[in-house]
Amino acid sequence: MRALLVVNPQATSTTAAGRDVLTKALASELKLDVLQTRYRGHAAEATAAAVADGVELVVALGGDGTVNEVVNGLLAAQTGTGSGPPRPDPDATAMLAVVPGGSANVFARALEMPRDPVEATGHVLTALAARRRRLVGLGHADDRWFTFNAGMGWDAEVVAAVERARAQGYEASPGRYAITAIGQYLAQLHRPPSMTVQIPGAAPLGGVRLAFVSNTDPWTYLSGRAVRTNPRSSFGSGLGLFALTGLGPRTIATTLRQMLAADGDPHGRHVVRHDAVPQVRITSDRPLALQLDGDHLGERTDVEFLSVPGALRVVV
């Protein structure tokens, strides 16, 4: 089988020696080409080119950002028709396999992949030999695919601020995310956004201060702990919407405690939740930061998030 291994050399949980071991293991069973990413967007470009050249499998070795780029490369040649949602043919592109190499690895963990990269590589090879694969639904927004979460407002502002810090040479550690989140929360309190959320079959909801969209559960991980906004979300169920209509300290403290609980099931007077929705539209009275899978895409005032079932074949 022809395969491309896309390696992020900056992946936080692998070493150069470890990556070499994984590469040799995969090359022993596959006709393997290897790409080490050098810049943002490189993984997507290389994956799209490999698919056009007939590669049958793309293995992403890195964190969720690398996986997101590979997914967008796999589906780059497939677009929607007319004004409807994109409807990719999963058999018309290569399969995806994931070897976790980042810090959170939300997508890989939601697929129940081993967290150790060496074990995950063995798992992929065993799954290939047994022809184990599953169809995975994806989210789509702003002409981009996302695998596990998206958001406008507070969380996206945190992502943007951490990306700026990384560009200045700082590590994107859990501590930095926490400190940045507190700073951005204070800024949101001082000047809260006002969003309107629309889902099919319901009246528009105004006065929203924070909005998350999930494609699976959990929403993310914080220092190894699952952060749950929509515990009934899964890759095949549609999108989950989590929104807050208030950002007061008591609301935030209570909601965070519920989200971090082992059986996380946030609820309350200011909590708005919907599961298994096909579409979410979020509009804002001013431009707000948008993130998909932890990747800051800039500021937007109107974004439509779509659930696309069975979009991709994944080796599991």
VOGU-3710 file (C-alpha; in Angstrom, 3 decimals, decimal comma):
1> mrallvvnpq> 0,000/0,000/0,000  1,331/3,438/-0,940  1,375/5,729/2,063  2,536/9,165/3,125  3,747/9,804/6,660  3,290/13,455/7,608  5,549/14,304/10,545  5,463/17,456/12,616  9,059/17,694/13,909  7,868/20,120/16,597
11> atsttaagrd> 5,417/17,592/18,056  5,687/17,858/21,816  5,479/14,197/22,842  7,951/12,634/20,392  11,704/12,790/19,890  13,750/12,568/16,707  14,925/9,083/17,685  11,382/7,990/18,482  10,076/9,322/15,189  12,805/7,389/13,374
21> vltkalasel> 11,703/4,158/15,057  8,071/4,774/14,091  9,033/5,579/10,512  11,011/2,332/10,155  8,126/0,311/11,588  5,661/1,786/9,096  8,118/1,444/6,201  8,479/-2,258/6,932  4,828/-2,791/5,957  4,079/0,094/3,594
31> kldvlqtryr> 5,524/1,715/0,491  6,217/4,841/2,491  7,105/8,423/1,658  7,883/10,766/4,557  7,256/14,496/4,805  8,501/16,653/7,675  6,420/19,812/7,843  8,260/23,127/7,664  5,523/25,764/7,760  1,846/26,298/8,463
41> ghaaeataaa> -0,238/24,706/5,714  2,576/22,411/4,554  0,807/19,238/5,734  -2,396/20,154/3,875  -0,530/20,978/0,662  1,542/17,792/0,725  -1,458/15,604/1,561  -3,526/17,037/-1,283  -0,661/16,462/-3,717  -0,182/12,890/-2,478
51> vadgvelvva> -3,882/12,100/-2,894  -3,781/13,461/-6,447  -0,774/11,175/-7,056  -2,667/8,081/-5,914  -1,525/7,577/-2,323  -3,914/5,235/-0,489  -3,123/6,113/3,129  -1,900/9,220/4,953  -0,521/8,828/8,481  -0,466/11,975/10,611
61> lggdgtvnev> 2,262/11,967/13,270  1,730/15,056/15,397  -0,871/16,895/17,392  -4,392/17,995/16,550  -3,132/20,832/14,334  -1,262/18,363/12,133  -4,308/16,078/11,968  -6,524/19,012/10,980  -4,209/19,999/8,137  -4,002/16,430/6,866
71> vngllaaqtg> -7,799/16,091/6,939  -8,177/19,310/4,968  -5,617/18,035/2,464  -7,414/14,708/2,105  -10,665/16,483/1,224  -9,197/19,434/-0,682  -10,390/18,166/-4,050  -13,968/17,571/-2,880  -16,330/20,488/-2,518  -20,052/20,892/-2,032
81> tgsgpprpdp> -22,493/21,445/-4,855  -24,507/24,621/-5,087  -25,372/26,256/-1,771  -25,742/23,002/0,168  -23,225/21,410/2,507  -20,149/19,645/1,138  -20,753/15,953/0,511  -17,382/14,248/0,150  -17,039/10,702/-1,141  -14,797/8,933/1,398
91> datamlavvp> -13,841/6,318/-1,201  -12,526/9,032/-3,506  -9,650/9,973/-1,233  -7,001/8,220/0,838  -7,614/6,772/4,277  -6,372/8,531/7,412  -4,377/7,052/10,273  -3,270/8,996/13,335  -0,238/8,524/15,570  -0,598/11,001/18,461
101> ggsanvfara> 2,389/13,265/18,973  0,945/16,428/20,481  -0,124/17,450/23,960  -3,921/17,023/23,892  -4,433/14,649/20,921  -8,208/15,071/21,191  -9,057/13,450/17,851  -6,838/10,409/18,439  -8,156/9,909/21,962  -11,757/10,201/20,786
111> lemprdpvea> -10,947/7,364/18,367  -9,611/5,400/21,383  -6,132/5,202/19,902  -3,270/4,304/22,289  -1,705/7,466/23,703  1,866/6,173/23,338  3,141/6,829/19,780  4,911/3,452/19,545  1,809/1,574/20,680  -0,332/3,650/18,333
121> tghvltalaa> 1,926/2,765/15,398  1,565/-0,930/16,200  -2,188/-0,437/16,495  -2,311/1,168/13,030  -0,325/-1,671/11,441  -2,543/-4,292/13,107  -5,667/-2,452/11,971  -4,369/-2,278/8,398  -3,660/-6,014/8,389  -7,179/-6,693/9,712
131> rrrrlvglgh> -8,711/-4,085/7,339  -10,256/-2,238/10,294  -11,556/1,208/9,462  -14,521/3,396/10,307  -16,362/6,250/8,684  -16,019/9,449/10,686  -18,230/12,505/10,478  -16,589/15,931/10,385  -17,547/19,539/10,938  -17,245/22,185/8,243
141> addrwftfna> -17,061/25,967/8,646  -15,449/28,903/6,869  -14,441/26,623/3,949  -12,460/24,438/6,355  -12,955/21,027/7,947  -12,655/20,436/11,675  -12,459/17,149/13,516  -13,448/17,808/17,136  -14,267/21,425/18,082  -14,742/25,005/16,994
151> gmgwdaevva> -15,589/28,223/18,736  -16,124/31,961/18,505  -15,231/34,462/21,185  -13,407/33,638/24,410  -11,814/30,284/23,492  -10,748/31,519/20,065  -9,241/34,655/21,603  -7,212/32,403/23,913  -5,994/30,365/20,923  -5,030/33,553/19,085
161> averaraqgy> -3,122/34,926/22,084  -1,231/31,653/22,626  -0,319/31,539/18,926  1,117/35,061/19,243  3,120/33,944/22,291  4,462/30,911/20,416  5,585/33,164/17,580  7,639/35,037/20,188  9,301/31,815/21,338  7,123/30,902/24,329
171> easpgryait> 5,954/27,323/24,910  2,248/26,565/24,496  2,050/24,833/27,883  -1,136/24,113/29,875  -0,030/26,833/32,295  0,225/29,396/29,518  -3,232/28,442/28,262  -4,647/28,842/31,784  -3,031/32,247/32,370  -4,096/33,421/28,913
181> aigqylaqlh> -7,656/32,198/29,505  -7,899/34,247/32,707  -6,610/37,364/30,957  -9,019/36,938/28,065  -11,893/36,285/30,477  -11,269/39,614/32,190  -11,220/41,307/28,787  -14,540/39,618/27,889  -16,075/40,810/31,170  -15,016/44,356/30,395
191> rppsmtvqip> -16,451/44,231/26,879  -18,691/41,171/26,480  -19,557/40,058/22,940  -23,148/39,707/21,818  -23,804/36,767/19,546  -26,948/35,284/18,066  -27,114/31,505/17,650  -29,450/29,763/15,224  -30,130/26,043/14,840  -32,788/24,351/12,675
201> gaaplggvrl> -36,233/24,199/14,220  -35,586/26,712/17,000  -35,988/30,456/17,355  -32,756/32,496/17,157  -31,138/32,968/20,551  -29,611/36,393/21,151  -27,437/37,728/23,924  -24,976/34,815/23,728  -21,572/35,613/25,272  -19,719/32,401/24,455
211> afvsntdpwt> -20,331/29,633/21,891  -18,606/26,274/21,380  -19,379/23,739/18,655  -18,366/20,095/19,147  -18,036/17,216/16,706  -17,281/14,662/19,431  -16,804/14,265/23,182  -14,829/15,550/25,003  -14,478/19,100/23,778  -10,776/19,080/24,689
221> ylsgravrtn> -8,355/18,038/27,436  -6,763/20,185/30,132  -3,626/18,635/31,657  -5,006/15,196/30,863  -8,503/15,881/32,216  -11,424/15,711/29,818  -13,335/18,977/29,353  -16,928/18,088/28,481  -19,455/20,481/27,017  -21,714/18,024/25,164
231> prssfgsglg> -21,133/14,527/26,589  -23,554/12,906/24,143  -21,671/14,144/21,064  -19,933/11,633/18,807  -18,432/11,514/15,325  -21,667/10,239/13,840  -24,319/12,120/15,791  -24,162/15,654/14,397  -22,819/18,759/16,083  -23,111/19,735/19,719
241> lfaltglgpr> -23,758/23,362/20,658  -22,697/24,775/24,013  -23,358/28,448/24,765  -23,431/30,789/27,729  -25,683/33,805/28,035  -23,766/35,139/31,035  -20,086/35,383/31,967  -20,392/36,248/35,652  -17,747/34,730/37,967  -20,266/32,448/39,680
251> tiattlrqml> -21,588/31,164/36,339  -18,079/30,532/35,013  -16,875/28,817/38,205  -19,907/26,525/38,387  -19,809/25,687/34,679  -16,067/24,948/34,670  -16,481/22,637/37,646  -19,244/20,764/35,815  -17,210/20,571/32,586  -14,213/19,106/34,409
261> aadgdphgrh> -16,212/16,553/36,397  -15,716/12,886/35,486  -19,334/12,709/34,326  -19,226/16,257/32,934  -22,764/17,401/32,178  -22,870/21,216/32,397  -26,237/22,834/32,998  -27,668/25,961/34,578  -29,662/29,131/34,027  -27,107/30,630/31,641
271> vvrhdavpqv> -26,153/27,358/29,898  -27,609/26,546/26,473  -26,977/23,080/25,060  -28,160/21,214/21,997  -26,941/17,831/20,773  -27,064/16,141/17,368  -27,829/19,258/15,341  -27,023/19,335/11,606  -26,191/23,016/11,470  -25,283/25,959/13,721
281> ritsdrplal> -25,081/29,573/12,621  -23,420/32,166/14,831  -23,529/35,888/14,125  -21,990/38,705/16,116  -22,398/42,453/16,453  -18,633/42,859/16,027  -15,810/40,743/14,581  -14,827/37,905/16,922  -11,997/35,409/16,800  -12,792/32,031/15,206
291> qldgdhlger> -10,936/28,789/15,923  -11,254/25,311/14,418  -9,467/22,418/16,148  -7,354/24,930/18,061  -6,283/26,807/14,923  -7,022/30,542/14,903  -8,497/31,606/11,544  -8,971/35,328/12,165  -12,066/37,357/13,029  -15,579/36,820/11,698
301> tdveflsvpg> -19,088/38,194/12,246  -21,094/35,376/10,613  -20,121/31,686/10,566  -22,147/28,629/9,608  -21,035/25,295/11,099  -22,209/22,139/9,321  -22,201/18,477/10,305  -21,021/16,203/7,483  -21,601/12,515/8,360  -19,372/9,753/7,020
311> alrvvv> -16,880/12,150/5,486  -13,643/10,207/5,934  -12,289/6,667/6,289  -10,064/6,312/9,347  -7,885/3,324/10,213  -8,718/2,204/13,759
//
